[in-house]
Each structure stands twice: as structure tokens, then as C-alpha cells.
């Protein structure tokens, strides 16, 4: 795996085709039930369809960010 991606251990649906997108352009902080934690299923079993968008992230950093979701520019 490429070095920048080694710390990414979690996948989460960002949005499905024709669905409303979140205002956060990096990751969807809503719908924690969309976190993919069963790696025994194929993507279609998890609800993936054409044009589904996915976020890849480090779960520990995600949980920390959710406690204080401020973005400083």
C-alpha cells in the first residue's frame, strides 16, 4: 500500500447517486451506520451502486474530530 494511505483503516459511504450531499466536503459526519466494518461482504451487499462516493480515513482521527468538528482555514 502507498505510504500516505497506510493509516487509513476505515471506509464509509459519503453519498449515494442522486442523494443529498453533506456540507462537509471531506467526510460525512452523519450516518455512522454507513461506516463499513464488515470486510466479509462485497460492495453491492453493503449498498454500493453506480456513482456511490466513499471516504477512506483513520477511525481514531475521525472519532477525535467528531468530538470537536471545527475546521480552521
CHARMM-style PDB file with segment names, atoms N, HN, CA, C and O in Angstrom:
ATOM      1  N   UNK     1       0.843  -1.169   0.000  1.00  0.00      PROA
ATOM      2  CA  UNK     1       0.000   0.000   0.000  1.00  0.00      PROA
ATOM      3  C   UNK     1       0.895   1.242   0.000  1.00  0.00      PROA
ATOM      4  O   UNK     1       1.963   1.243   0.612  1.00  0.00      PROA
ATOM      5  N   UNK     2       0.453   2.298  -0.689  1.00  0.00      PROA
ATOM      6  HN  UNK     2      -0.415   2.297  -1.186  1.00  0.00      PROA
ATOM      7  CA  UNK     2       1.213   3.535  -0.738  1.00  0.00      PROA
ATOM      8  C   UNK     2       1.307   4.148   0.653  1.00  0.00      PROA
ATOM      9  O   UNK     2       0.338   4.118   1.411  1.00  0.00      PROA
ATOM     10  N   UNK     3       2.456   4.697   0.989  1.00  0.00      PROA
ATOM     11  HN  UNK     3       3.243   4.720   0.373  1.00  0.00      PROA
ATOM     12  CA  UNK     3       2.719   5.236   2.329  1.00  0.00      PROA
ATOM     13  C   UNK     3       1.642   6.205   2.829  1.00  0.00      PROA
ATOM     14  O   UNK     3       1.243   6.095   3.988  1.00  0.00      PROA
ATOM     15  N   UNK     4       1.150   7.146   2.016  1.00  0.00      PROA
ATOM     16  HN  UNK     4       1.474   7.235   1.074  1.00  0.00      PROA
ATOM     17  CA  UNK     4       0.147   8.078   2.545  1.00  0.00      PROA
ATOM     18  C   UNK     4      -1.159   7.406   2.974  1.00  0.00      PROA
ATOM     19  O   UNK     4      -1.934   7.989   3.731  1.00  0.00      PROA
ATOM     20  N   UNK     5      -1.404   6.200   2.501  1.00  0.00      PROA
ATOM     21  HN  UNK     5      -0.774   5.726   1.885  1.00  0.00      PROA
ATOM     22  CA  UNK     5      -2.668   5.522   2.791  1.00  0.00      PROA
ATOM     23  C   UNK     5      -2.560   4.456   3.872  1.00  0.00      PROA
ATOM     24  O   UNK     5      -3.562   3.821   4.202  1.00  0.00      PROA
ATOM     25  N   UNK     6      -1.400   4.247   4.420  1.00  0.00      PROA
ATOM     26  HN  UNK     6      -0.586   4.763   4.151  1.00  0.00      PROA
ATOM     27  CA  UNK     6      -1.212   3.165   5.392  1.00  0.00      PROA
ATOM     28  C   UNK     6      -2.023   3.354   6.660  1.00  0.00      PROA
ATOM     29  O   UNK     6      -2.396   2.366   7.293  1.00  0.00      PROA
ATOM     30  N   UNK     7      -2.308   4.578   7.051  1.00  0.00      PROA
ATOM     31  HN  UNK     7      -2.005   5.380   6.536  1.00  0.00      PROA
ATOM     32  CA  UNK     7      -3.044   4.837   8.285  1.00  0.00      PROA
ATOM     33  C   UNK     7      -4.555   4.816   8.077  1.00  0.00      PROA
ATOM     34  O   UNK     7      -5.307   4.925   9.046  1.00  0.00      PROA
ATOM     35  N   UNK     8      -5.011   4.679   6.847  1.00  0.00      PROA
ATOM     36  HN  UNK     8      -4.401   4.590   6.060  1.00  0.00      PROA
ATOM     37  CA  UNK     8      -6.435   4.643   6.565  1.00  0.00      PROA
ATOM     38  C   UNK     8      -6.954   3.243   6.856  1.00  0.00      PROA
ATOM     39  O   UNK     8      -6.550   2.275   6.212  1.00  0.00      PROA
ATOM     40  N   UNK     9      -7.837   3.145   7.816  1.00  0.00      PROA
ATOM     41  HN  UNK     9      -8.165   3.931   8.339  1.00  0.00      PROA
ATOM     42  CA  UNK     9      -8.297   1.823   8.221  1.00  0.00      PROA
ATOM     43  C   UNK     9      -9.815   1.676   8.185  1.00  0.00      PROA
ATOM     44  O   UNK     9     -10.351   0.636   8.568  1.00  0.00      PROA
ATOM     45  N   UNK    10     -10.506   2.718   7.724  1.00  0.00      PROA
ATOM     46  HN  UNK    10     -10.070   3.563   7.412  1.00  0.00      PROA
ATOM     47  CA  UNK    10     -11.961   2.695   7.759  1.00  0.00      PROA
ATOM     48  C   UNK    10     -12.520   3.267   6.464  1.00  0.00      PROA
ATOM     49  O   UNK    10     -11.955   4.193   5.881  1.00  0.00      PROA
ATOM     50  N   UNK    11     -13.633   2.705   6.028  1.00  0.00      PROA
ATOM     51  HN  UNK    11     -14.092   1.953   6.502  1.00  0.00      PROA
ATOM     52  CA  UNK    11     -14.317   3.176   4.831  1.00  0.00      PROA
ATOM     53  C   UNK    11     -15.760   3.492   5.213  1.00  0.00      PROA
ATOM     54  O   UNK    11     -16.382   2.774   5.996  1.00  0.00      PROA
ATOM     55  N   UNK    12     -16.278   4.580   4.646  1.00  0.00      PROA
ATOM     56  HN  UNK    12     -15.772   5.163   4.011  1.00  0.00      PROA
ATOM     57  CA  UNK    12     -17.650   4.993   4.952  1.00  0.00      PROA
ATOM     58  C   UNK    12     -18.290   5.553   3.700  1.00  0.00      PROA
ATOM     59  O   UNK    12     -17.652   6.287   2.945  1.00  0.00      PROA
ATOM     60  N   UNK    13     -19.548   5.210   3.475  1.00  0.00      PROA
ATOM     61  HN  UNK    13     -20.066   4.614   4.088  1.00  0.00      PROA
ATOM     62  CA  UNK    13     -20.276   5.804   2.375  1.00  0.00      PROA
ATOM     63  C   UNK    13     -20.323   7.300   2.576  1.00  0.00      PROA
ATOM     64  O   UNK    13     -20.638   7.767   3.670  1.00  0.00      PROA
ATOM     65  N   UNK    14     -20.020   8.055   1.551  1.00  0.00      PROA
ATOM     66  HN  UNK    14     -19.764   7.676   0.662  1.00  0.00      PROA
ATOM     67  CA  UNK    14     -20.124   9.507   1.613  1.00  0.00      PROA
ATOM     68  C   UNK    14     -21.487   9.931   1.110  1.00  0.00      PROA
ATOM     69  O   UNK    14     -22.184  10.705   1.766  1.00  0.00      PROA
ATOM     70  N   UNK    15     -21.866   9.432  -0.044  1.00  0.00      PROA
ATOM     71  HN  UNK    15     -21.299   8.804  -0.577  1.00  0.00      PROA
ATOM     72  CA  UNK    15     -23.196   9.695  -0.594  1.00  0.00      PROA
ATOM     73  C   UNK    15     -23.499   8.667  -1.675  1.00  0.00      PROA
ATOM     74  O   UNK    15     -22.594   8.087  -2.275  1.00  0.00      PROA
ATOM     75  N   UNK    16     -24.771   8.455  -1.907  1.00  0.00      PROA
ATOM     76  HN  UNK    16     -25.506   8.926  -1.420  1.00  0.00      PROA
ATOM     77  CA  UNK    16     -25.214   7.576  -2.991  1.00  0.00      PROA
ATOM     78  C   UNK    16     -25.688   8.434  -4.152  1.00  0.00      PROA
ATOM     79  O   UNK    16     -25.975   9.618  -3.975  1.00  0.00      PROA
ATOM     80  N   UNK    17     -25.770   7.854  -5.322  1.00  0.00      PROA
ATOM     81  HN  UNK    17     -25.537   6.893  -5.466  1.00  0.00      PROA
ATOM     82  CA  UNK    17     -26.216   8.583  -6.505  1.00  0.00      PROA
ATOM     83  C   UNK    17     -27.586   9.202  -6.262  1.00  0.00      PROA
ATOM     84  O   UNK    17     -28.483   8.557  -5.719  1.00  0.00      PROA
ATOM     85  N   UNK    18     -27.737  10.444  -6.664  1.00  0.00      PROA
ATOM     86  HN  UNK    18     -27.009  10.968  -7.105  1.00  0.00      PROA
ATOM     87  CA  UNK    18     -28.986  11.201  -6.560  1.00  0.00      PROA
ATOM     88  C   UNK    18     -29.378  11.501  -5.112  1.00  0.00      PROA
ATOM     89  O   UNK    18     -30.497  11.947  -4.859  1.00  0.00      PROA
ATOM     90  N   UNK    19     -28.484  11.264  -4.172  1.00  0.00      PROA
ATOM     91  HN  UNK    19     -27.575  10.902  -4.377  1.00  0.00      PROA
ATOM     92  CA  UNK    19     -28.758  11.579  -2.772  1.00  0.00      PROA
ATOM     93  C   UNK    19     -28.214  12.956  -2.423  1.00  0.00      PROA
ATOM     94  O   UNK    19     -27.382  13.505  -3.145  1.00  0.00      PROA
ATOM     95  N   UNK    20     -28.680  13.504  -1.328  1.00  0.00      PROA
ATOM     96  HN  UNK    20     -29.356  13.058  -0.741  1.00  0.00      PROA
ATOM     97  CA  UNK    20     -28.194  14.804  -0.875  1.00  0.00      PROA
ATOM     98  C   UNK    20     -26.778  14.650  -0.332  1.00  0.00      PROA
ATOM     99  O   UNK    20     -26.460  13.674   0.348  1.00  0.00      PROA
ATOM    100  N   UNK    21     -25.946  15.619  -0.640  1.00  0.00      PROA
ATOM    101  HN  UNK    21     -26.205  16.412  -1.192  1.00  0.00      PROA
ATOM    102  CA  UNK    21     -24.571  15.587  -0.151  1.00  0.00      PROA
ATOM    103  C   UNK    21     -24.463  16.418   1.120  1.00  0.00      PROA
ATOM    104  O   UNK    21     -25.214  17.373   1.320  1.00  0.00      PROA
ATOM    105  N   UNK    22     -23.544  16.051   1.953  1.00  0.00      PROA
ATOM    106  HN  UNK    22     -22.934  15.276   1.791  1.00  0.00      PROA
ATOM    107  CA  UNK    22     -23.280  16.793   3.169  1.00  0.00      PROA
ATOM    108  C   UNK    22     -22.585  18.106   2.834  1.00  0.00      PROA
ATOM    109  O   UNK    22     -22.024  18.248   1.747  1.00  0.00      PROA
ATOM    110  N   UNK    23     -22.617  19.060   3.749  1.00  0.00      PROA
ATOM    111  HN  UNK    23     -23.073  18.944   4.631  1.00  0.00      PROA
ATOM    112  CA  UNK    23     -21.916  20.322   3.520  1.00  0.00      PROA
ATOM    113  C   UNK    23     -20.428  20.190   3.804  1.00  0.00      PROA
ATOM    114  O   UNK    23     -19.643  21.040   3.384  1.00  0.00      PROA
ATOM    115  N   UNK    24     -20.028  19.139   4.508  1.00  0.00      PROA
ATOM    116  HN  UNK    24     -20.666  18.448   4.849  1.00  0.00      PROA
ATOM    117  CA  UNK    24     -18.616  18.887   4.758  1.00  0.00      PROA
ATOM    118  C   UNK    24     -18.049  18.180   3.538  1.00  0.00      PROA
ATOM    119  O   UNK    24     -18.460  17.065   3.216  1.00  0.00      PROA
ATOM    120  N   UNK    25     -17.116  18.819   2.864  1.00  0.00      PROA
ATOM    121  HN  UNK    25     -16.782  19.725   3.125  1.00  0.00      PROA
ATOM    122  CA  UNK    25     -16.608  18.280   1.606  1.00  0.00      PROA
ATOM    123  C   UNK    25     -15.574  17.180   1.785  1.00  0.00      PROA
ATOM    124  O   UNK    25     -15.138  16.583   0.801  1.00  0.00      PROA
ATOM    125  N   UNK    26     -15.176  16.902   3.009  1.00  0.00      PROA
ATOM    126  HN  UNK    26     -15.530  17.388   3.808  1.00  0.00      PROA
ATOM    127  CA  UNK    26     -14.148  15.898   3.235  1.00  0.00      PROA
ATOM    128  C   UNK    26     -14.750  14.565   3.652  1.00  0.00      PROA
ATOM    129  O   UNK    26     -14.402  13.520   3.101  1.00  0.00      PROA
ATOM    130  N   UNK    27     -15.643  14.603   4.615  1.00  0.00      PROA
ATOM    131  HN  UNK    27     -15.926  15.451   5.063  1.00  0.00      PROA
ATOM    132  CA  UNK    27     -16.212  13.361   5.142  1.00  0.00      PROA
ATOM    133  C   UNK    27     -17.626  13.627   5.649  1.00  0.00      PROA
ATOM    134  O   UNK    27     -17.922  14.714   6.147  1.00  0.00      PROA
ATOM    135  N   UNK    28     -18.471  12.657   5.523  1.00  0.00      PROA
ATOM    136  HN  UNK    28     -18.231  11.775   5.119  1.00  0.00      PROA
ATOM    137  CA  UNK    28     -19.838  12.739   6.007  1.00  0.00      PROA
ATOM    138  C   UNK    28     -19.840  12.396   7.493  1.00  0.00      PROA
ATOM    139  O   UNK    28     -19.600  11.245   7.860  1.00  0.00      PROA
ATOM    140  N   UNK    29     -20.106  13.377   8.351  1.00  0.00      PROA
ATOM    141  HN  UNK    29     -20.301  14.311   8.053  1.00  0.00      PROA
ATOM    142  CA  UNK    29     -20.112  13.132   9.788  1.00  0.00      PROA
ATOM    143  C   UNK    29     -21.429  12.555  10.280  1.00  0.00      PROA
ATOM    144  O   UNK    29     -21.520  12.086  11.415  1.00  0.00      PROA
ATOM    145  N   UNK    30     -22.442  12.588   9.439  1.00  0.00      PROA
ATOM    146  HN  UNK    30     -22.369  12.969   8.518  1.00  0.00      PROA
ATOM    147  CA  UNK    30     -23.730  11.977   9.781  1.00  0.00      PROA
ATOM    148  C   UNK    30     -23.686  10.496   9.430  1.00  0.00      PROA
ATOM    149  O   UNK    30     -22.750  10.033   8.779  1.00  0.00      PROA
ATOM    150  N   UNK    31     -24.656   9.789   9.843  1.00  0.00      PROA
ATOM    151  HN  UNK    31     -25.417  10.165  10.372  1.00  0.00      PROA
ATOM    152  CA  UNK    31     -24.856   8.392   9.441  1.00  0.00      PROA
ATOM    153  C   UNK    31     -23.680   7.484   9.776  1.00  0.00      PROA
ATOM    154  O   UNK    31     -23.081   6.887   8.882  1.00  0.00      PROA
ATOM    155  N   UNK    32     -23.351   7.379  11.047  1.00  0.00      PROA
ATOM    156  HN  UNK    32     -23.838   7.864  11.773  1.00  0.00      PROA
ATOM    157  CA  UNK    32     -22.284   6.452  11.429  1.00  0.00      PROA
ATOM    158  C   UNK    32     -22.631   5.006  11.084  1.00  0.00      PROA
ATOM    159  O   UNK    32     -21.750   4.147  11.053  1.00  0.00      PROA
ATOM    160  N   UNK    33     -23.902   4.738  10.827  1.00  0.00      PROA
ATOM    161  HN  UNK    33     -24.617   5.436  10.853  1.00  0.00      PROA
ATOM    162  CA  UNK    33     -24.270   3.387  10.393  1.00  0.00      PROA
ATOM    163  C   UNK    33     -23.764   3.096   8.981  1.00  0.00      PROA
ATOM    164  O   UNK    33     -23.797   1.946   8.542  1.00  0.00      PROA
ATOM    165  N   UNK    34     -23.303   4.108   8.275  1.00  0.00      PROA
ATOM    166  HN  UNK    34     -23.277   5.041   8.632  1.00  0.00      PROA
ATOM    167  CA  UNK    34     -22.738   3.921   6.941  1.00  0.00      PROA
ATOM    168  C   UNK    34     -21.268   3.517   6.999  1.00  0.00      PROA
ATOM    169  O   UNK    34     -20.665   3.266   5.955  1.00  0.00      PROA
ATOM    170  N   UNK    35     -20.681   3.449   8.180  1.00  0.00      PROA
ATOM    171  HN  UNK    35     -21.171   3.653   9.028  1.00  0.00      PROA
ATOM    172  CA  UNK    35     -19.297   3.002   8.296  1.00  0.00      PROA
ATOM    173  C   UNK    35     -19.234   1.523   7.940  1.00  0.00      PROA
ATOM    174  O   UNK    35     -20.010   0.714   8.449  1.00  0.00      PROA
ATOM    175  N   UNK    36     -18.312   1.186   7.072  1.00  0.00      PROA
ATOM    176  HN  UNK    36     -17.682   1.842   6.658  1.00  0.00      PROA
ATOM    177  CA  UNK    36     -18.164  -0.182   6.592  1.00  0.00      PROA
ATOM    178  C   UNK    36     -17.201  -0.900   7.534  1.00  0.00      PROA
ATOM    179  O   UNK    36     -16.003  -0.616   7.538  1.00  0.00      PROA
ATOM    180  N   UNK    37     -17.716  -1.815   8.319  1.00  0.00      PROA
ATOM    181  HN  UNK    37     -18.689  -2.046   8.316  1.00  0.00      PROA
ATOM    182  CA  UNK    37     -16.833  -2.532   9.242  1.00  0.00      PROA
ATOM    183  C   UNK    37     -16.923  -4.046   9.076  1.00  0.00      PROA
ATOM    184  O   UNK    37     -16.376  -4.803   9.878  1.00  0.00      PROA
ATOM    185  N   UNK    38     -17.616  -4.474   8.034  1.00  0.00      PROA
ATOM    186  HN  UNK    38     -18.061  -3.859   7.383  1.00  0.00      PROA
ATOM    187  CA  UNK    38     -17.712  -5.907   7.744  1.00  0.00      PROA
ATOM    188  C   UNK    38     -16.998  -6.176   6.427  1.00  0.00      PROA
ATOM    189  O   UNK    38     -17.578  -5.999   5.356  1.00  0.00      PROA
ATOM    190  N   UNK    39     -15.750  -6.598   6.505  1.00  0.00      PROA
ATOM    191  HN  UNK    39     -15.279  -6.742   7.375  1.00  0.00      PROA
ATOM    192  CA  UNK    39     -14.978  -6.808   5.284  1.00  0.00      PROA
ATOM    193  C   UNK    39     -15.218  -8.175   4.651  1.00  0.00      PROA
ATOM    194  O   UNK    39     -14.504  -8.566   3.727  1.00  0.00      PROA
ATOM    195  N   UNK    40     -16.215  -8.900   5.142  1.00  0.00      PROA
ATOM    196  HN  UNK    40     -16.795  -8.583   5.892  1.00  0.00      PROA
ATOM    197  CA  UNK    40     -16.536 -10.188   4.532  1.00  0.00      PROA
ATOM    198  C   UNK    40     -17.566 -10.037   3.414  1.00  0.00      PROA
ATOM    199  O   UNK    40     -17.806 -10.986   2.667  1.00  0.00      PROA
ATOM    200  N   UNK    41     -18.180  -8.849   3.289  1.00  0.00      PROA
ATOM    201  HN  UNK    41     -17.985  -8.078   3.896  1.00  0.00      PROA
ATOM    202  CA  UNK    41     -19.207  -8.622   2.267  1.00  0.00      PROA
ATOM    203  C   UNK    41     -18.619  -7.905   1.068  1.00  0.00      PROA
ATOM    204  O   UNK    41     -17.623  -7.190   1.177  1.00  0.00      PROA
ATOM    205  N   UNK    42     -19.255  -8.109  -0.082  1.00  0.00      PROA
ATOM    206  HN  UNK    42     -20.064  -8.690  -0.171  1.00  0.00      PROA
ATOM    207  CA  UNK    42     -18.842  -7.372  -1.274  1.00  0.00      PROA
ATOM    208  C   UNK    42     -19.590  -6.038  -1.292  1.00  0.00      PROA
ATOM    209  O   UNK    42     -20.591  -5.870  -0.595  1.00  0.00      PROA
ATOM    210  N   UNK    43     -19.104  -5.107  -2.080  1.00  0.00      PROA
ATOM    211  HN  UNK    43     -18.291  -5.244  -2.646  1.00  0.00      PROA
ATOM    212  CA  UNK    43     -19.630  -3.747  -2.047  1.00  0.00      PROA
ATOM    213  C   UNK    43     -21.127  -3.668  -2.354  1.00  0.00      PROA
ATOM    214  O   UNK    43     -21.826  -2.856  -1.747  1.00  0.00      PROA
ATOM    215  N   UNK    44     -21.630  -4.471  -3.260  1.00  0.00      PROA
ATOM    216  HN  UNK    44     -21.063  -5.130  -3.753  1.00  0.00      PROA
ATOM    217  CA  UNK    44     -23.064  -4.406  -3.560  1.00  0.00      PROA
ATOM    218  C   UNK    44     -23.910  -4.854  -2.369  1.00  0.00      PROA
ATOM    219  O   UNK    44     -25.026  -4.363  -2.193  1.00  0.00      PROA
ATOM    220  N   UNK    45     -23.412  -5.758  -1.561  1.00  0.00      PROA
ATOM    221  HN  UNK    45     -22.506  -6.157  -1.704  1.00  0.00      PROA
ATOM    222  CA  UNK    45     -24.125  -6.183  -0.363  1.00  0.00      PROA
ATOM    223  C   UNK    45     -24.177  -5.066   0.686  1.00  0.00      PROA
ATOM    224  O   UNK    45     -25.038  -5.070   1.566  1.00  0.00      PROA
ATOM    225  N   UNK    46     -23.261  -4.127   0.583  1.00  0.00      PROA
ATOM    226  HN  UNK    46     -22.561  -4.123  -0.132  1.00  0.00      PROA
ATOM    227  CA  UNK    46     -23.199  -3.009   1.525  1.00  0.00      PROA
ATOM    228  C   UNK    46     -23.965  -1.784   1.030  1.00  0.00      PROA
ATOM    229  O   UNK    46     -23.946  -0.739   1.681  1.00  0.00      PROA
ATOM    230  N   UNK    47     -24.636  -1.903  -0.108  1.00  0.00      PROA
ATOM    231  HN  UNK    47     -24.652  -2.752  -0.636  1.00  0.00      PROA
ATOM    232  CA  UNK    47     -25.442  -0.803  -0.621  1.00  0.00      PROA
ATOM    233  C   UNK    47     -24.761   0.051  -1.672  1.00  0.00      PROA
ATOM    234  O   UNK    47     -25.291   1.096  -2.051  1.00  0.00      PROA
ATOM    235  N   UNK    48     -23.604  -0.365  -2.150  1.00  0.00      PROA
ATOM    236  HN  UNK    48     -23.174  -1.214  -1.842  1.00  0.00      PROA
ATOM    237  CA  UNK    48     -22.910   0.411  -3.173  1.00  0.00      PROA
ATOM    238  C   UNK    48     -23.608   0.237  -4.507  1.00  0.00      PROA
ATOM    239  O   UNK    48     -23.961  -0.873  -4.905  1.00  0.00      PROA
ATOM    240  N   UNK    49     -23.801   1.354  -5.189  1.00  0.00      PROA
ATOM    241  HN  UNK    49     -23.514   2.256  -4.866  1.00  0.00      PROA
ATOM    242  CA  UNK    49     -24.385   1.374  -6.519  1.00  0.00      PROA
ATOM    243  C   UNK    49     -23.496   2.237  -7.402  1.00  0.00      PROA
ATOM    244  O   UNK    49     -22.495   2.789  -6.946  1.00  0.00      PROA
ATOM    245  N   UNK    50     -23.872   2.345  -8.663  1.00  0.00      PROA
ATOM    246  HN  UNK    50     -24.686   1.897  -9.033  1.00  0.00      PROA
ATOM    247  CA  UNK    50     -23.156   3.223  -9.572  1.00  0.00      PROA
ATOM    248  C   UNK    50     -23.142   4.648  -9.003  1.00  0.00      PROA
ATOM    249  O   UNK    50     -24.174   5.138  -8.545  1.00  0.00      PROA
ATOM    250  N   UNK    51     -22.008   5.299  -9.028  1.00  0.00      PROA
ATOM    251  HN  UNK    51     -21.169   4.901  -9.400  1.00  0.00      PROA
ATOM    252  CA  UNK    51     -21.798   6.675  -8.573  1.00  0.00      PROA
ATOM    253  C   UNK    51     -21.820   6.844  -7.053  1.00  0.00      PROA
ATOM    254  O   UNK    51     -21.935   7.969  -6.567  1.00  0.00      PROA
ATOM    255  N   UNK    52     -21.712   5.763  -6.303  1.00  0.00      PROA
ATOM    256  HN  UNK    52     -21.618   4.849  -6.698  1.00  0.00      PROA
ATOM    257  CA  UNK    52     -21.582   5.876  -4.849  1.00  0.00      PROA
ATOM    258  C   UNK    52     -20.210   6.463  -4.535  1.00  0.00      PROA
ATOM    259  O   UNK    52     -19.204   6.065  -5.123  1.00  0.00      PROA
ATOM    260  N   UNK    53     -20.181   7.412  -3.605  1.00  0.00      PROA
ATOM    261  HN  UNK    53     -20.998   7.736  -3.128  1.00  0.00      PROA
ATOM    262  CA  UNK    53     -18.916   8.010  -3.197  1.00  0.00      PROA
ATOM    263  C   UNK    53     -18.553   7.497  -1.806  1.00  0.00      PROA
ATOM    264  O   UNK    53     -19.423   7.292  -0.960  1.00  0.00      PROA
ATOM    265  N   UNK    54     -17.256   7.294  -1.582  1.00  0.00      PROA
ATOM    266  HN  UNK    54     -16.549   7.461  -2.269  1.00  0.00      PROA
ATOM    267  CA  UNK    54     -16.765   6.684  -0.352  1.00  0.00      PROA
ATOM    268  C   UNK    54     -15.656   7.550   0.239  1.00  0.00      PROA
ATOM    269  O   UNK    54     -14.876   8.159  -0.494  1.00  0.00      PROA
ATOM    270  N   UNK    55     -15.593   7.599   1.558  1.00  0.00      PROA
ATOM    271  HN  UNK    55     -16.226   7.105   2.153  1.00  0.00      PROA
ATOM    272  CA  UNK    55     -14.486   8.253   2.258  1.00  0.00      PROA
ATOM    273  C   UNK    55     -13.607   7.179   2.870  1.00  0.00      PROA
ATOM    274  O   UNK    55     -14.110   6.200   3.420  1.00  0.00      PROA
ATOM    275  N   UNK    56     -12.314   7.356   2.778  1.00  0.00      PROA
ATOM    276  HN  UNK    56     -11.906   8.152   2.331  1.00  0.00      PROA
ATOM    277  CA  UNK    56     -11.340   6.489   3.440  1.00  0.00      PROA
ATOM    278  C   UNK    56     -10.652   7.327   4.497  1.00  0.00      PROA
ATOM    279  O   UNK    56     -10.207   8.439   4.213  1.00  0.00      PROA
ATOM    280  N   UNK    57     -10.557   6.809   5.716  1.00  0.00      PROA
ATOM    281  HN  UNK    57     -10.918   5.905   5.947  1.00  0.00      PROA
ATOM    282  CA  UNK    57      -9.994   7.612   6.789  1.00  0.00      PROA
ATOM    283  C   UNK    57      -9.477   6.747   7.917  1.00  0.00      PROA
ATOM    284  O   UNK    57      -9.698   5.536   7.954  1.00  0.00      PROA
ATOM    285  N   UNK    58      -8.789   7.393   8.829  1.00  0.00      PROA
ATOM    286  HN  UNK    58      -8.609   8.377   8.799  1.00  0.00      PROA
ATOM    287  CA  UNK    58      -8.291   6.749  10.038  1.00  0.00      PROA
ATOM    288  C   UNK    58      -9.383   6.879  11.099  1.00  0.00      PROA
ATOM    289  O   UNK    58      -9.776   7.992  11.448  1.00  0.00      PROA
ATOM    290  N   UNK    59      -9.870   5.760  11.609  1.00  0.00      PROA
ATOM    291  HN  UNK    59      -9.551   4.856  11.325  1.00  0.00      PROA
ATOM    292  CA  UNK    59     -11.008   5.770  12.538  1.00  0.00      PROA
ATOM    293  C   UNK    59     -10.708   6.533  13.824  1.00  0.00      PROA
ATOM    294  O   UNK    59     -11.576   7.246  14.328  1.00  0.00      PROA
ATOM    295  N   UNK    60      -9.515   6.399  14.357  1.00  0.00      PROA
ATOM    296  HN  UNK    60      -8.810   5.820  13.948  1.00  0.00      PROA
ATOM    297  CA  UNK    60      -9.169   7.102  15.596  1.00  0.00      PROA
ATOM    298  C   UNK    60      -9.229   8.619  15.394  1.00  0.00      PROA
ATOM    299  O   UNK    60      -9.764   9.333  16.242  1.00  0.00      PROA
ATOM    300  N   UNK    61      -8.689   9.111  14.283  1.00  0.00      PROA
ATOM    301  HN  UNK    61      -8.255   8.531  13.594  1.00  0.00      PROA
ATOM    302  CA  UNK    61      -8.716  10.541  13.999  1.00  0.00      PROA
ATOM    303  C   UNK    61     -10.134  11.024  13.725  1.00  0.00      PROA
ATOM    304  O   UNK    61     -10.493  12.138  14.107  1.00  0.00      PROA
ATOM    305  N   UNK    62     -10.933  10.210  13.077  1.00  0.00      PROA
ATOM    306  HN  UNK    62     -10.642   9.305  12.766  1.00  0.00      PROA
ATOM    307  CA  UNK    62     -12.344  10.532  12.813  1.00  0.00      PROA
ATOM    308  C   UNK    62     -13.103  10.713  14.124  1.00  0.00      PROA
ATOM    309  O   UNK    62     -13.831  11.692  14.289  1.00  0.00      PROA
ATOM    310  N   UNK    63     -12.938   9.775  15.057  1.00  0.00      PROA
ATOM    311  HN  UNK    63     -12.347   8.980  14.923  1.00  0.00      PROA
ATOM    312  CA  UNK    63     -13.626   9.859  16.349  1.00  0.00      PROA
ATOM    313  C   UNK    63     -13.190  11.105  17.120  1.00  0.00      PROA
ATOM    314  O   UNK    63     -14.017  11.741  17.774  1.00  0.00      PROA
ATOM    315  N   UNK    64     -11.917  11.461  17.054  1.00  0.00      PROA
ATOM    316  HN  UNK    64     -11.246  10.945  16.522  1.00  0.00      PROA
ATOM    317  CA  UNK    64     -11.427  12.674  17.708  1.00  0.00      PROA
ATOM    318  C   UNK    64     -12.037  13.919  17.070  1.00  0.00      PROA
ATOM    319  O   UNK    64     -12.439  14.844  17.777  1.00  0.00      PROA
ATOM    320  N   UNK    65     -12.109  13.949  15.748  1.00  0.00      PROA
ATOM    321  HN  UNK    65     -11.783  13.198  15.174  1.00  0.00      PROA
ATOM    322  CA  UNK    65     -12.658  15.096  15.037  1.00  0.00      PROA
ATOM    323  C   UNK    65     -14.141  15.276  15.344  1.00  0.00      PROA
ATOM    324  O   UNK    65     -14.609  16.407  15.474  1.00  0.00      PROA
ATOM    325  N   UNK    66     -14.880  14.188  15.462  1.00  0.00      PROA
ATOM    326  HN  UNK    66     -14.499  13.269  15.356  1.00  0.00      PROA
ATOM    327  CA  UNK    66     -16.318  14.286  15.759  1.00  0.00      PROA
ATOM    328  C   UNK    66     -16.580  14.936  17.115  1.00  0.00      PROA
ATOM    329  O   UNK    66     -17.630  15.548  17.308  1.00  0.00      PROA
ATOM    330  N   UNK    67     -15.648  14.816  18.051  1.00  0.00      PROA
ATOM    331  HN  UNK    67     -14.795  14.319  17.895  1.00  0.00      PROA
ATOM    332  CA  UNK    67     -15.806  15.455  19.357  1.00  0.00      PROA
ATOM    333  C   UNK    67     -15.736  16.976  19.245  1.00  0.00      PROA
ATOM    334  O   UNK    67     -16.368  17.680  20.032  1.00  0.00      PROA
ATOM    335  N   UNK    68     -14.976  17.490  18.280  1.00  0.00      PROA
ATOM    336  HN  UNK    68     -14.462  16.918  17.641  1.00  0.00      PROA
ATOM    337  CA  UNK    68     -14.830  18.929  18.082  1.00  0.00      PROA
ATOM    338  C   UNK    68     -14.654  19.200  16.589  1.00  0.00      PROA
ATOM    339  O   UNK    68     -13.535  19.440  16.136  1.00  0.00      PROA
ATOM    340  N   UNK    69     -15.747  19.164  15.818  1.00  0.00      PROA
ATOM    341  HN  UNK    69     -16.656  18.968  16.186  1.00  0.00      PROA
ATOM    342  CA  UNK    69     -15.650  19.247  14.345  1.00  0.00      PROA
ATOM    343  C   UNK    69     -15.477  20.670  13.803  1.00  0.00      PROA
ATOM    344  O   UNK    69     -16.303  21.147  13.024  1.00  0.00      PROA
ATOM    345  N   UNK    70     -14.422  21.327  14.210  1.00  0.00      PROA
ATOM    346  HN  UNK    70     -13.751  20.940  14.842  1.00  0.00      PROA
ATOM    347  CA  UNK    70     -14.124  22.660  13.696  1.00  0.00      PROA
ATOM    348  C   UNK    70     -13.006  22.563  12.677  1.00  0.00      PROA
ATOM    349  O   UNK    70     -12.017  21.857  12.869  1.00  0.00      PROA
ATOM    350  N   UNK    71     -13.192  23.292  11.587  1.00  0.00      PROA
ATOM    351  HN  UNK    71     -13.996  23.866  11.431  1.00  0.00      PROA
ATOM    352  CA  UNK    71     -12.185  23.337  10.542  1.00  0.00      PROA
ATOM    353  C   UNK    71     -11.593  24.734  10.548  1.00  0.00      PROA
ATOM    354  O   UNK    71     -12.319  25.723  10.450  1.00  0.00      PROA
ATOM    355  N   UNK    72     -10.288  24.815  10.661  1.00  0.00      PROA
ATOM    356  HN  UNK    72      -9.698  24.011  10.741  1.00  0.00      PROA
ATOM    357  CA  UNK    72      -9.602  26.106  10.651  1.00  0.00      PROA
ATOM    358  C   UNK    72      -8.948  26.300   9.300  1.00  0.00      PROA
ATOM    359  O   UNK    72      -8.192  25.448   8.832  1.00  0.00      PROA
ATOM    360  N   UNK    73      -9.241  27.411   8.688  1.00  0.00      PROA
ATOM    361  HN  UNK    73      -9.855  28.103   9.068  1.00  0.00      PROA
ATOM    362  CA  UNK    73      -8.704  27.690   7.343  1.00  0.00      PROA
ATOM    363  C   UNK    73      -7.517  28.622   7.444  1.00  0.00      PROA
ATOM    364  OT1 UNK    73      -6.923  28.979   6.426  1.00  0.00      PROA
TER     365      UNK     73
END
